[in-house]
Amino acid sequence: MEQNRLNGYHIMWLFVMFDMPTETKEQRKSSARFRKNLKKSGFSMLQYSVYIRHCASGEATDTYIKRIKRMIEAEGKVSILSVTDKQFGNMINYWGHKTTIPLQKEVQQLSIF
């Protein structure tokens, strides 16, 4: 019997990116409800409108995609992206650190008075 191993190509990460209108009280409630439902489903906030979740397999990913589809209400934009654990591991994050550009060597000028 072949053993199905978990590896960086079978384990998936699910990204949910969304933009919900918040102009009216009902829209704000709807947006908050969507965020709460994502958290209840095990998603963690990566950025304000970007949530991520670890999934052990492609089948688990499909299950969560169906769940998210049921959460979506009439308004707003929701994008769902799944990537392998290997791809996720290549993500580069900057958390409060400025990127610096290497300084060129100073050129010394000759001054004649």
C-alpha positions in Angstrom: 0.0 0.0 0.0 1.4 3.4 -1.0 1.7 5.8 1.8 0.4 9.3 1.0 3.0 11.6 2.6 2.5 15.3 3.3 5.1 17.4 1.6 5.6 20.9 0.4 3.8 20.2 -2.9 0.7 18.6 -1.3 0.2 21.0 1.6 -1.7 24.1 0.5 -2.2 27.6 1.7 -5.4 29.4 0.9 -5.5 33.2 0.5 -8.7 35.1 0.7 -8.5 38.7 -0.5 -11.5 40.9 -0.4 -12.8 44.4 -0.7 -16.2 45.0 0.9 -18.2 48.3 0.7 -18.5 50.0 4.1 -20.5 53.1 3.3 -23.7 52.1 5.1 -24.3 50.5 8.5 -25.6 47.3 6.9 -22.5 47.1 4.7 -20.2 47.5 7.7 -22.1 44.7 9.5 -21.8 42.5 6.4 -18.1 43.1 6.1 -17.5 42.4 9.8 -19.6 39.3 9.6 -17.5 38.0 6.6 -14.3 38.6 8.6 -15.7 36.9 11.7 -16.7 33.9 9.6 -13.2 33.7 8.1 -11.7 33.6 11.6 -14.2 31.0 12.7 -13.1 28.9 9.8 -9.5 29.0 11.0 -8.2 31.8 8.8 -5.6 34.3 10.1 -5.2 37.9 9.1 -2.1 38.5 7.0 -3.1 42.1 6.1 -6.4 43.9 6.8 -8.3 42.4 3.8 -6.1 39.4 3.2 -6.6 36.2 5.3 -4.7 32.9 5.0 -5.3 29.3 6.1 -3.1 26.2 6.0 -4.8 23.2 4.4 -3.3 19.7 4.6 -4.4 18.8 1.0 -6.1 19.9 -2.2 -9.3 18.2 -1.0 -9.3 20.3 2.2 -8.6 23.4 0.1 -11.7 22.6 -2.0 -13.8 22.2 1.1 -12.8 25.7 2.4 -13.4 27.3 -1.0 -17.0 26.0 -1.0 -17.4 27.3 2.6 -16.1 30.8 1.6 -18.5 30.9 -1.4 -21.4 30.4 1.0 -20.1 33.3 3.2 -20.1 35.8 0.3 -23.0 38.2 0.4 -24.4 40.4 -2.4 -21.8 43.1 -2.4 -18.0 43.1 -2.4 -15.2 41.5 -4.3 -13.6 38.3 -3.0 -10.6 36.6 -4.6 -9.4 33.2 -3.5 -5.8 31.9 -4.3 -4.3 28.6 -3.4 -0.6 28.0 -3.4 1.6 25.1 -2.4 3.6 25.2 0.9 6.7 25.4 -1.2 5.4 28.5 -3.0 4.3 30.0 0.3 7.8 29.4 1.7 9.2 31.7 -1.0 7.1 34.7 0.0 9.2 37.7 1.1 7.7 39.8 3.9 8.8 43.2 5.2 7.2 43.9 8.6 8.0 47.5 9.5 11.5 47.5 8.0 12.5 50.0 5.3 14.3 48.6 2.3 17.6 50.4 1.9 19.4 51.0 -1.4 23.1 50.4 -1.1 25.0 53.7 -1.1 27.6 54.3 -3.8 31.1 54.9 -2.8 31.7 58.5 -2.2 33.6 60.2 -4.9 36.3 62.4 -3.6 36.5 65.7 -5.4 39.6 67.8 -5.7 39.0 71.4 -4.6 41.3 74.1 -5.9 41.2 77.5 -4.3 
